[in-house]
């Protein structure tokens, strides 16, 4: 897999709120696919292969009303002529989001799950009920987590092999940690992988990533937990001001859930001097731009 030049953006030297990010390159996974851009498409590859190998044409998964994962799943289903089912957190009377409209437009069967049922989404008994109801199907965990997802993210590592700097940093936003684990397992470069957690209080994240890796991986990695800006999908004034200032300088759109927090973290670490401005960084843009529609100020 070769890096299309359009997928790599070197940020200009003009400062953002007094800080130059001239040594930061952005791997633009948000430009890697027309309907399903970002890391979610890569994470689905293993599940699609599993379905094809088994002769199954229905994939079922979970997500919130603005889910990037369900958005990518519905798009891939439409592209490949597969049936998709999205079990969405929330009640029937709750407002229809732009994301849910896209899912239905692409042919996904959307069903609401009340919050009590949604909390059971990882329960083996509940998953067995879902699997039996929609059989034959491939059940994809929320967010596309799991071993099958890790196999797909090896393609992201292949892109990084061509563009990541030796002895530099690879930075990406982290939710479940699956993409980070897949990259660490497949990457073979003298570089450090740094995850920026989008969640508040995800104290077991390193343990979960370590469990996924099971001792594999050739590169050092860490997760930073102080840049969540209030919690998952939360936005504080500092993040909002930074994103607007960043986009006024650089032609790289961000979203507040993942990529905005990642870029804001890089900015803060450069500003504080914890990271030297002379050291090269590749930041992975994981997509999710469809979620911008949920923020009126963008």
PyMOL commands that set and color helices and strands:
alter all, ss='L'
color gray80, all
select helices_A, chain A and resi 5-7+29-31+39-54+68-80+98-105+115-118+124-133+142-144+147-163+178-186+205-213+237-249+259-272+289-294
alter helices_A, ss='H'
color red, helices_A
select strands_A, chain A and resi 8-10+24-28+58-63+83-89+109-113+138-140+169-174+192-197+221-224+281-285
alter strands_A, ss='S'
color yellow, strands_A
deselect
rebuild
show_as cartoon
